Amino acid sequence: MAIDVTIQSLYALEHTLAKEYLEGFVHPWEALSGIGDLIRALGPTLDPEVYEQTAPQVWVAKSACVAPTATILPPTIVGPGTDIRPGAFIRGCALIGQRVVVGNSTELKNVILFDEVQVPHYNYVGDSILGYRAHLGAGAITSNFKADHSKVSIKAPGGLIWETGRNKVGAMLGDRAEVGCNSVLNPGTVIGRDTIIYPLSSIRGVIPGRHIYKRQDVLVIRK
């Protein structure tokens, strides 16, 4: 089974303001350390007809819907048509695309969410990049920190290993990846484009694109 975990294989970059930034890397986790600086550089360049600066280093599209009980910390960009629902907690370093849903009690930290991502109910997404139209079911989370505090590695079938050099790496979801309710994506998870993860799954390592993950060792090609 061919394993490709490059940015080019996972993402259609026209669906994010981070396009030029991400083109400077080979693997998505390499981009995690600079998300905050990227947002601070992009913010002042945004069209004032489309975005307004609502707080220092926070830019929110005028067409976005932000619930009064949501919390948005800097630096953050929220794209047009995006829905930030009650109780959402955006902890900063969050580049949120167009028509995204950030649901009730969902927490974000150090993320790039491409256009039309949905994290709609009780999700935690940290140190992660979610591709175009990726979706987390209710209660699904990205675990970004190992219990032994060691650095996170990306492990693929066949013994391939990429060392990230980082203590915190969440999940890299390719375009249109679907993660079922109450699933846990363990540190260093990569899910390919158009792959479906069954509910209540515990995922580790690389799941290739266009597959269905039913349970450990049960992975079928998506037709």
N, C-alpha and C positions, 0 to 999 in steps of 0.2 A: 504494500500500500504506500503510494507516494505521499509524503508529508511536506507540506509547504505552509510555513507560518509567517510568511512575509507580509508586510503591509499591502503590497500589490495584490496578493492572493486573497486577502480578507476583505478589503474595503474598496468601494467606489468613492474616490476622494472628492468628486464634485459635490458630494452631499455634506460637506463640512467647511467651516471657515478655517480649519486647520490644514487645508489641502497643501499649501506650500510648505508648511512646517513639517508635516508628516512625510513629504517627499524627500526630506533630508535624512531619513532613517531607513533601515532595512526591516527591522522587526518592531512591532508596536510597543513593546515594553521599553524600548530604548527612548521613547518619546515622553515617558512619564515624568521625568525630573524637570522638564521645562514647561509644563502646562501653565503654571502661574505666570511666568515671564511672557509666554505667548499671549495670554489674555491681557496683560498690562500693555503689551505693544499693540494689540489689535483694537482695544477699546477706543482710544482717541481717533482711530481712523474710520470708525463706523459712521454710516450716513445718519446725520442728526434728524433727517426726515423720518427715519425708520426706528432709530434707537434713542433712548434718553438715558442719561446718567442719573440713576436714582440715589446713589451714595458713592463715596470715594471708591473707585475701582470696581464699580458695579454698573453694568450697562444692560438695560432691559428693553426689548423691542416694545414699541407702543401698542402693537397688536397682541402682545402676550397677555394672558390672564393669570394674575398672581393673587392667590388668596390672602386676605389680611393676616391670617395666622401662620403663613409661611415665613421662614427665616432665610435670608440670603446674605451670606458673608462674602467679603472680597477675597481675591478677585474672581468675578463671575461675569459671564455673558449669557443672556437668555435670548433665544432667537424668536423671530416672528411666529405668531400663531401658537406658541407654546403655552401649555396649561400647567401651572404650578399650583397644586391643590392644597387644601388645608393641612397644616401640620408638617408640611415638607420642610426638611432641614438641609440647606445647601451650605456646606461648611467652607466653601471657597475652592479656588483652583478648579472651577467647573466651567467648561465650555459646552453650552447646551444649544443644540441646533434648532432648526425650524420644526414647528408642529410636533414637538416632543410632549409627552405626558410624564410629569413627575408627580406621582400620586400621594395620597394621604399618608403621612408618617414615613415617607421615603427619605432616606438620607444619602447625600452625595458628597464625595470628597476626592479631589484630584482626579477628575474624569474628563474625557471627551465623549459626548453623546452626539452621534451623527443625527441628521434630520430624521424625524418620524420615529425615533426610539420611544418605546413605552416601558416605563418602570412605574406601574400605576398603583401598586398596593403594598405597603409595608416592605419595601425593598431596601437593602443596603448595597450601594455601589461605591467602592473605593479603589483608587489606584488602578483604574480600568478604562478600556476604550470599547465602546459599544457601537457597532456599525449600523448602517442605514436600515431602518425598520426592524432592528433587533428588539426583542421583547422578553421581559422577565415576568413570569407568572407571579401571582400573589405570594408574598413571603419568600421568594427566591432571593438569595444574597450572594455577593462576591466576598469570600473570605480572603483577606489580603495580607495576613500576618501569621507566621508559623508559631506553634506553641513553644518551640525550643528557641525562638528568636533568631534562627539561622537565616542565611540569605536564600532567596527563592530561586529555584531552578525550574526550567520548563522541560518536561520529560515527555517524549513521544514514543509510540510503539517502535520496537526494534532497537531500543537502547540509545536513541538520539537524545542528547541533553544540551540545552543552552543555558549557560550561567548568566543570570541577569545582573548580578552584583548588587541587588537591592534587597533590603529587608521587607519591603512592602510591594507586592505585586498582586493585583486582583485577577480579573479575567479579561481576556481579549475576545470579544464576540464578533464574528464576521457578519456581513450584511444578511439581514433576514433570519438570523439565528433565533430559535424559539426555545425558551427554558421553562419547563413546567413548574407548577406551584410548589413552594416549600423545598425547592432544590438548593443545594449548597455547592457553589463553585469554589473549590479549594484554591489556595494560593498558586498562581502560575498556570491557571487553566486557559486553554485556547480552544475555541469552538469555531469550526469552519463555517463558511457561508451556507445558508439554507439547511442547516442541521437542526433537528428537533431533539430535545432532551425531555424524557418522560418526567412527570411529577415525582417528588420525593427522592430524586437522585442525588448522589454524592459524587461529584465529578472531580477528577484530578488528571492533569496532563493535557494531551492534545486529542481532540475529537475531530476527525476530518470532515470536510464539507460534504453536503448532500447525503447525510446519513441520519439514521434514527437510533438514538441511544435509549435502549429499553431498561437495561440494568447492566451491572458489571459483567463484561465478557459477552454481552448480547448487543451487538451493533450491526445494523442492517443497512444496506444501501436504500436511500430514499428514491422511489420511482415517481 
